[in-house]
């Protein structure tokens, strides 16, 4: 019996799996979610309704879902990766033809009593599919042009369908999240250099197409780019969001104005204060100290997840964890950069803090997969 075979027999089973849960990760997720509960209570004027109470219930359900997924062996998730990916593509196509429109975009699919946002599901299924693909492919073939094209296609198809909705923020998360898995799989750096060059050409094409018959983005997305480059061009229109956000960030100072004392949020100057711009509300009320504290918790979550990726002997598990971590990082990095004026406003929520059901549940599913890799990794005999 080989050493690996022996360790495989040491994998936990039954109730013993509870002992192997990554409990520090659970504690950190709860701590971040508590930031969200506090801020949602504040922006509602000291009320649990309409945001904190449902958010609390969703997070509770998400915790149960995370642990349930974590107790399922990793081989099961690898075996259904292709099915899950195919289902998400079918749902995205369903949105294209039968989706419902909300806030100027067709992003939702109504199936009976269920209102589903398939683009959120695609974030996880794309990572699953790429991790399973590169686990099947092996290391020696990862940089072969044919197999690189297949990997890119796996990430590009859902990103293209999401971009058509249009949802630029989610398409960005899908593209870069897939790129993280492809990079971690060992694809040669030259492909990424070529990709960066292509992105530069793509940005040029996007900007050149403005006002033409083949315009690539929607008008409101171009206005967001304009307001990012110069918010003063339209301070009461396209630049309003970022201007008010910068005022809130600056007025927080070192320690903030105090809990429920943020004037930008309480006087409704700050738009989307419970979703995309909740970080500015936090910074206004708790200042630099509160904002950095949340950032430290995020980085600790990433650290514990990456530790699981380094310790697992499963290539699929390692790539899966890295993909989830990469997507999680993009969530808060893009949101924070967006509200600080360092990136265009693309509608990316602050993970586990912003109000919303779909994004939170999908993140908890992702962390459930991280738990599965952590719980079922081979361990030294006691």
Helices and strands as residue ranges (DSSP letters): H 3-8, G 14-20, H 23-43, H 52-71, H 74-79, H 81-98, E 100-102, E 105-111, E 114-116, H 118-137, H 145-163, H 168-184, H 189-208, H 219-229, G 231-234, H 240-252, H 263-266, H 278-311, H 315-339, H 358-375
